[in-house]
Amino acid sequence: MAKVHPNAVPAAHGGVTEAAAGMAGGERGEEVAAAGAGARTLTVWRKSLLFNCKGFTVFDAKGNLAYRVDSYDSESGDEVVLMDPDGRPAFTVRRKRLSLHGEQWLVFSGEADQARRPAYVVRRSGRGKSMARVTPCVREGAAAGAAPYEVEGSYTRRCCVVYDGERRVVAEVQPKEAVGTDVFRLVVQPGVGVSLAMAVVVTLDQMFGRPSLLRSWSS
């Protein structure tokens, strides 16, 4: 497997290890085959590049660092922040405790403390093949009754699909050959926010990961 070194790494990481470079690698043809025309493919590594941290490191198809999640041990273990390569929050995923609707997670745009309302709510779903439902929250200027996204498949096997309200595939989590379940692909179709798709992956990890990042952080 060819090694593709990321082209932009925050100074806080102090460089990228050979292992990380290998995780970001892969022949170009392999990545193109994994995505449809115009789709974007990310390589997701369920590991932080910071010492003594849990998290994610996410590379684009060219080997550039695209997103990261870095967190030291947390006392509450209720919140994860998805950041861009420079450390700016893209989405914050927060567990909602004591919900009458069962286990659910709130997804805020940017930092949760600065956002008055969540942008999305993610809930476990037991309807047919659906494993989770991502529901947009009503916001000022946004249309009410926006159709939720349905997630089907198995996150633990890194093989699941996100459908929109018209049953169109908008994103897929796919296994990456011969590297285990801690490294996988995220394929995002045109017209869907890549940051949002990655935030959904982070949420699925909290719901279905074995162990989830938050449970391992708080244990």
N, C-alpha and C positions, 0 to 999 in steps of 0.2 A: 504494500500500500504506500503510495507516494506521500511524502510529508509536505504539508503546506503551512508555512509559518505565518501566523497572524501579522498583519501589517500595522495594526494600531493597538497598543497595549498600554493601559494606564500605568503611570510611574509607580503607583502603589503596589503593583504586582511584581515589580522588580524583574520583568522579563518573563518569557514563556519557556517552560521546560520542554525537553524532547518529547515527553509523554503527551503533553498538551498539543504539540505540533502534530504528532501522529494522529491524535483524536480528531483534529481539524482537517486531516488529510483525506485522500480519496481521489481516484481518477476522475477527471472532469466528466468523462462519459457516464460514469456511475451516477453522478449527481444529476446530470441532464435526464438520464433514464428514469430517475426517481420522481421527477417533476414533470407536469404537463407544460404545454407552451405558455410562457409568461409567468409560470408559478415560481415562487422563491423557495429555496431549500436551505434550511439551517441544520447544522450539526450540533446537537445538544449533548453536553457532557455533564453528568450529574455529579459535579465536583467543583469546588471553588479553587482558584489559583492562589488564594491567600493562605498563609500558614495558619493552621489551627482554626479553620473556618469550614462551615458546611455551605453548600449552595449549588449553583449551576454556572457553567461557562459555555457560552453559545457562540458559534462561528458561522459566518456566511459562506457561500459557495467558493469564495476566493480566499478563504482563510483569515478574513478580518474578524476581529472580535466584535460581535454584534450586541450581545446582552450579557449580563452577569447578575448573579445573586450571591452575595457574601454576607454571612451573619455569624457572629460569635455566639456561644451558648446563651440562650435567652431564658429568663426566669419564667415568663408566661408561655412562650412558644406559640403565640397567636397571630403573628404577622410576618409576612415576607415581602420584600421590596424588590421588584424587577427594575434593574438599572441599565442605562445605556453604557457604552464603553468608558465614558467620562464620569460615571457615577451619578448621573441625573436620574431621578425616579421616573420611570415610564408608567408603571402601575404598582399599586400596593394591594396585596391580597391579605385579607384579615378574616379570621374565623369569627362567626357570630355565635355567641354562647346562649344557651337556654332558649333556643328557638322552638316555636310551636310547629314549625314546618320541618323538623328534623335537622340533620347536619347541613349547614349551609355556610357559604363563604361570600364575603362582600369584596368586590373588585373596584378599587378607586382609581381614577385617573390621576397620575402623579402621586403626591404624598397624601396619605389618608387624612392627616391633621389639617391639610389646607383645602381638601375637598369637602363640601358640605354634605353631599350625598354620594353614595356609590354609583358607579356607572353600570355595573352589572351585578347580579346575584347568581351564584352557582349552587345548585342543589343536587344531591343524589337523586336518582330517578329509578323507579322500579317498573316503569312502563315498558313492556315488551323488551326490545333489544337495547333500549336507552339506558345508559349508565349514569348520565348526568345531564342537566339542563342548564343552559346559560341564558338568563333572562335580562334584557336591557331594562334599565330603570328609566322611568319617565323623568325627563329633564326639561328645563325651560327651553322652548323653541324646538323640542323634539316631538315627533309624532307619537301619540299614545297608542298602545296596543301593538308595538313592534314585535314581530314574531321572534320567539326564542330560538337559540341554537340547540340541537340535540347531539349528544356525544354517544357513539355506539362502539362496541368492541371491548378490548381489554387493555387497560393502561399497564398492568403488571407485565404483560407480554410485549408492551410497546407497539401495539397494533390497534389503533382506534381511529375513527373518522368523525369529523364535525360536520353536521348538515345544517343548512339554513332552513327557513320556514317553507321553502319550496322543494326541499329534499335535494338541493344541490350540494355537492361536496365543496366545502370552503377551506378545510384544513385536514391534514392527516398526520398521525404519528406512526412512523415506520421503523422497524428494527434495522440496525446497521450490522451487516454481516460480520461474524467472527470477532466481535468486540464486546459481547455481553449486553445486559440490559441497562448499564449505566451510560451507554453511548447510543444515541438513536437519532433519527431524522425527524424534522418537522417540515412538512411541505405545505405552503400557504398559497392559495389560489389568488389571482388578481381580484382587486376590489375589496379584499379583507385586510384589516390592519395587522401587520406582522407582529407588532408589539402586543396587540390584544390576543392573538393566537398563542404567543409565548406565555402570556399571563394565564390563559386557560390551562396550558400545560403545567405551569407551576401549581395551579389550583388542583388539578387532577392528581398531582404528586402528593399533595397533602391529604387528599381523600383516599387514594388507592395505593400509594407507594408502600413498599415493605422493606424497612420502615420508612415512613414519610420523613421529609426533612425537618418539619416542625417537631415531630415526636422524637426524632433523634437529637434535635437541638435541646429539647426540654427534659430529656431523660438523663 
